[in-house]
Amino acid sequence: MEYSELEKVNKKLKKTDIKGKDYIEVNQRILGFRQLYPNGSIETEIINMQDGIVTIKAIVKDDGKILATGHAQEKEGNSFINKVSYIENCETSAVGRALGILGIGTDTSVRSFDEMQ
């Protein structure tokens, strides 16, 4: 993939304003990934889950080749969303971080939505 392709896709992704800063949500990053890598895959794996804390690894691949990885950790109950969906929230964060490391949806940083708030 050429950098110009990445720039073109990033410009098309919908941005959300969080405290005056643009943020591209994970669903938009996934759409960008699908445009750039139609044969790509995103795999997630629970690395550890103990005492209400989950750690998830996301692996972004294209034709079997690893392009990027991302990790996230969440604690059950430490926020409104984590009271009922801490595993799902963690998985989304790990995917967003992996796609951010790949350069999709990261104009200013790789931070998650929660980190922005």
C-alpha contacts under 8 A as a table, 3 or more apart, distances in Angstrom:
res1	aa1	res2	aa2	distance
1	M	5	E	6.78
1	M	6	L	7.62
1	M	36	L	7.54
2	E	5	E	5.41
2	E	6	L	6.86
3	Y	6	L	5.08
3	Y	7	E	6.27
4	S	7	E	5.03
4	S	8	K	6.16
5	E	8	K	5.11
5	E	9	V	6.28
5	E	36	L	7.54
6	L	9	V	5.25
6	L	10	N	6.05
6	L	36	L	7.38
6	L	103	G	7.46
6	L	104	I	7.02
7	E	10	N	5.10
7	E	11	K	6.20
8	K	11	K	5.34
8	K	12	K	6.70
9	V	12	K	5.26
9	V	13	L	6.59
9	V	32	G	6.00
9	V	35	Q	7.62
9	V	36	L	7.70
10	N	13	L	5.35
10	N	32	G	7.06
10	N	104	I	6.32
10	N	105	G	5.64
10	N	106	T	7.94
13	L	24	I	6.96
13	L	28	Q	5.91
13	L	29	R	7.43
13	L	32	G	7.04
13	L	105	G	7.23
14	K	24	I	6.38
14	K	25	E	7.98
14	K	28	Q	6.58
15	K	22	D	5.68
15	K	23	Y	5.38
15	K	24	I	4.78
15	K	25	E	7.25
16	T	22	D	5.57
16	T	23	Y	5.09
16	T	24	I	6.11
16	T	25	E	7.22
17	D	20	G	5.75
17	D	21	K	5.44
17	D	22	D	4.77
17	D	23	Y	6.18
18	I	21	K	5.25
18	I	22	D	6.32
18	I	23	Y	6.67
18	I	116	M	6.90
18	I	117	Q	7.00
19	K	117	Q	7.51
23	Y	105	G	7.80
23	Y	106	T	7.94
23	Y	113	F	7.46
24	I	28	Q	6.36
24	I	29	R	6.82
24	I	105	G	5.40
24	I	106	T	7.29
25	E	28	Q	5.47
25	E	29	R	6.45
25	E	96	G	7.77
25	E	105	G	7.78
25	E	113	F	7.14
26	V	29	R	4.85
26	V	30	I	6.13
26	V	92	T	6.95
26	V	93	S	7.76
26	V	95	V	7.38
26	V	96	G	5.07
27	N	30	I	5.15
27	N	31	L	6.40
28	Q	31	L	5.01
28	Q	32	G	6.26
28	Q	105	G	7.61
29	R	32	G	5.00
29	R	33	F	6.15
29	R	96	G	6.97
29	R	99	L	6.60
29	R	100	G	7.84
29	R	104	I	5.79
29	R	105	G	5.51
30	I	33	F	4.95
30	I	34	R	6.21
30	I	99	L	7.57
31	L	34	R	5.14
31	L	35	Q	6.36
32	G	35	Q	5.12
32	G	36	L	6.28
32	G	104	I	6.66
32	G	105	G	7.82
33	F	36	L	5.16
33	F	37	Y	5.71
33	F	38	P	7.66
33	F	40	G	7.81
33	F	99	L	7.47
33	F	104	I	6.96
34	R	37	Y	5.16
34	R	38	P	4.94
34	R	39	N	7.79
34	R	40	G	7.07
35	Q	38	P	5.89
37	Y	40	G	4.97
37	Y	62	D	6.50
39	N	62	D	6.18
39	N	63	D	6.31
40	G	60	V	7.40
40	G	61	K	5.45
40	G	62	D	4.08
40	G	63	D	6.10
40	G	64	G	7.87
41	S	60	V	5.95
41	S	61	K	5.20
41	S	62	D	6.28
41	S	63	D	7.99
42	I	58	A	6.83
42	I	59	I	5.73
42	I	60	V	4.65
42	I	61	K	6.33
42	I	95	V	7.51
43	E	58	A	5.60
43	E	59	I	5.12
43	E	60	V	6.52
44	T	56	I	6.78
44	T	57	K	5.60
44	T	58	A	4.34
44	T	59	I	6.26
44	T	91	E	6.98
44	T	94	A	7.99
44	T	95	V	7.64
45	E	56	I	5.59
45	E	57	K	5.31
45	E	58	A	6.52
46	I	49	M	7.07
46	I	54	V	7.15
46	I	55	T	5.98
46	I	56	I	4.46
46	I	57	K	6.44
47	I	54	V	7.64
47	I	55	T	5.41
47	I	56	I	5.34
47	I	57	K	6.47
48	N	53	I	7.82
48	N	54	V	5.66
48	N	55	T	5.14
48	N	56	I	7.17
49	M	52	G	6.86
49	M	53	I	5.58
49	M	54	V	4.29
49	M	55	T	6.39
50	Q	53	I	5.41
50	Q	54	V	6.60
52	G	75	K	5.74
52	G	76	E	5.12
53	I	73	Q	6.99
53	I	74	E	5.73
53	I	75	K	4.39
53	I	76	E	6.16
54	V	73	Q	5.57
54	V	74	E	5.57
54	V	75	K	6.52
54	V	86	Y	7.84
54	V	87	I	6.57
54	V	90	C	7.31
55	T	71	H	7.05
55	T	72	A	5.69
55	T	73	Q	4.33
55	T	74	E	6.74
55	T	90	C	7.21
56	I	71	H	5.62
56	I	72	A	5.49
56	I	73	Q	6.45
56	I	90	C	6.48
56	I	91	E	6.00
56	I	94	A	6.34
57	K	69	T	6.96
57	K	70	G	5.71
57	K	71	H	4.47
57	K	72	A	6.72
57	K	91	E	7.67
57	K	94	A	5.98
57	K	95	V	7.95
58	A	69	T	5.48
58	A	70	G	5.16
58	A	71	H	6.26
58	A	91	E	7.44
58	A	94	A	5.37
58	A	95	V	5.30
58	A	98	A	6.29
59	I	66	I	6.86
59	I	67	L	7.72
59	I	68	A	6.06
59	I	69	T	4.52
59	I	70	G	6.70
59	I	95	V	7.64
59	I	98	A	6.79
60	V	66	I	5.96
60	V	67	L	5.58
60	V	68	A	5.25
60	V	69	T	6.11
60	V	98	A	6.62
60	V	99	L	7.19
61	K	64	G	5.59
61	K	65	K	5.20
61	K	66	I	4.41
61	K	67	L	5.25
61	K	68	A	7.18
62	D	65	K	5.25
62	D	66	I	6.67
62	D	67	L	6.87
66	I	69	T	7.75
67	L	102	L	6.85
68	A	98	A	5.54
68	A	99	L	7.12
68	A	101	I	6.37
68	A	102	L	5.79
69	T	97	R	7.74
69	T	98	A	4.71
69	T	99	L	7.95
69	T	101	I	7.50
70	G	94	A	5.11
70	G	95	V	6.49
70	G	96	G	7.73
70	G	97	R	5.08
70	G	98	A	4.02
70	G	99	L	7.80
70	G	101	I	7.47
71	H	93	S	7.74
71	H	94	A	4.75
71	H	95	V	7.93
71	H	97	R	7.00
71	H	98	A	7.47
72	A	90	C	5.74
72	A	91	E	7.23
72	A	93	S	5.90
72	A	94	A	4.77
72	A	97	R	7.86
73	Q	90	C	5.94
74	E	82	N	7.60
74	E	86	Y	6.16
74	E	87	I	7.33
74	E	89	N	7.59
74	E	90	C	5.60
75	K	78	N	5.87
75	K	82	N	6.97
75	K	86	Y	6.65
76	E	79	S	7.92
76	E	82	N	5.21
76	E	83	K	5.87
76	E	84	V	7.81
76	E	85	S	7.94
76	E	86	Y	5.40
77	G	80	F	6.97
77	G	81	I	7.75
77	G	82	N	4.83
77	G	83	K	4.01
77	G	84	V	7.46
77	G	86	Y	7.42
78	N	82	N	6.04
78	N	83	K	6.98
79	S	82	N	5.08
79	S	83	K	6.39
80	F	83	K	5.52
80	F	84	V	7.80
81	I	84	V	6.04
81	I	85	S	5.77
81	I	86	Y	6.65
81	I	89	N	7.40
82	N	85	S	5.00
82	N	86	Y	4.00
82	N	87	I	7.79
82	N	89	N	7.04
83	K	86	Y	6.61
85	S	88	E	5.31
85	S	89	N	5.98
86	Y	89	N	5.01
86	Y	90	C	6.00
87	I	90	C	5.10
87	I	91	E	6.23
88	E	91	E	5.08
88	E	92	T	6.24
89	N	92	T	5.20
89	N	93	S	6.22
90	C	93	S	5.05
90	C	94	A	6.18
91	E	94	A	5.14
91	E	95	V	6.23
92	T	95	V	5.15
92	T	96	G	6.06
93	S	96	G	5.04
93	S	97	R	6.06
93	S	112	S	6.19
94	A	97	R	5.12
94	A	98	A	6.20
95	V	98	A	5.16
95	V	99	L	6.17
96	G	99	L	5.19
96	G	100	G	5.96
96	G	110	V	7.98
96	G	112	S	7.05
97	R	100	G	4.89
97	R	101	I	6.12
97	R	110	V	6.03
97	R	111	R	7.23
97	R	112	S	7.13
98	A	101	I	5.11
98	A	102	L	6.36
99	L	102	L	4.94
99	L	103	G	6.41
99	L	104	I	5.44
99	L	105	G	7.54
100	G	103	G	4.88
100	G	104	I	5.11
100	G	105	G	6.04
100	G	106	T	5.51
100	G	109	S	7.87
100	G	110	V	5.24
101	I	104	I	7.44
101	I	110	V	6.84
103	G	106	T	5.73
106	T	109	S	5.37
106	T	110	V	5.80
111	R	115	E	5.79
111	R	116	M	6.47
112	S	115	E	5.09
112	S	116	M	6.29
113	F	116	M	5.11
113	F	117	Q	6.50
114	D	117	Q	5.20
